[in-house]
Amino acid sequence: MDAVTATPASAASLEVSGLAFAYPDGHQALFGVDFSVARGERVALLGPNGAGKT
């Protein structure tokens, strides 16, 4: 894992940049995911059962 560096506050309550995840067997599930969620905004992750939303 890379170190997390604090940055100046922005309008977003949550900002993710360059998110990646791989399972222990090496299967890459996420790579290069960027998103931000503004204060008061709601976000839903949708997909079929077993798609890896957890």
Wavefront OBJ file of the C-alpha trace (Angstrom):
o trace
v 0.000 0.000 0.000
v 1.095 3.543 -0.708
v 1.289 6.126 2.054
v -1.673 8.473 2.399
v -0.854 12.160 2.197
v -3.169 14.850 3.581
v -4.160 17.552 1.119
v -5.941 20.876 1.632
v -9.693 20.642 2.203
v -11.896 20.808 -0.876
v -15.616 21.159 -1.437
v -15.927 17.368 -1.486
v -16.540 15.453 1.723
v -14.933 12.365 0.217
v -12.452 12.298 -2.628
v -10.830 9.135 -3.976
v -8.093 9.158 -6.588
v -6.304 6.207 -8.153
v -8.046 3.538 -6.065
v -6.958 -0.010 -6.847
v -7.812 -3.371 -5.313
v -6.694 -6.915 -6.059
v -7.730 -10.161 -4.398
v -5.036 -12.316 -2.733
v -5.002 -14.579 -5.808
v -3.920 -11.558 -7.892
v -7.274 -10.962 -9.632
v -7.472 -7.172 -10.210
v -10.948 -5.967 -9.202
v -10.424 -2.184 -9.319
v -7.795 -0.029 -10.969
v -7.582 3.732 -11.391
v -10.937 4.559 -9.806
v -11.468 8.295 -9.175
v -14.569 9.898 -7.656
v -15.700 12.576 -5.244
v -18.815 12.910 -3.133
v -19.964 16.384 -2.132
v -21.267 17.165 1.333
v -24.936 16.131 1.476
v -24.735 14.085 -1.734
v -25.803 10.442 -1.688
v -24.156 7.706 -3.719
v -25.314 4.140 -4.340
v -23.210 1.247 -5.612
v -25.400 -1.008 -7.718
v -24.764 -4.379 -9.255
v -25.826 -8.007 -9.253
v -25.223 -10.362 -6.342
v -21.606 -11.490 -6.240
v -20.339 -8.493 -8.242
v -18.058 -7.311 -5.408
v -19.882 -4.254 -4.110
v -18.819 -4.946 -0.544
l 1 2 3 4 5 6 7 8 9 10 11 12 13 14 15 16 17 18 19 20 21 22 23 24 25 26 27 28 29 30 31 32 33 34 35 36 37 38 39 40 41 42 43 44 45 46 47 48 49 50 51 52 53 54
